[in-house]
Amino acid sequence: MSYVGWGFMGMHALWWLFWIVLIVVVFSLFTPVPRSRHRQTPLEFLQRRYAAGEISSEEYEERKARLERDAKPVG
């Protein structure tokens, strides 16, 4: 009995595709999804820049005061 054409080879390729897809799905189900990073508040961002030495003490104090002033509710 001889198989003529791509029938048998096509089925063989589909089995390989099936197992590859199955492995990828199982791997993706058991791999933890990294949570998004905590979004920094403007004050935290300012503190990080100050700690890294990107801004001076005067600039830090000025921007901090402006952030605190703008954050206060009106009324």
Secondary structure as UniProt FT lines:
FT   HELIX           7..30
FT   HELIX           42..51
FT   TURN            52..53
FT   HELIX           57..71
//
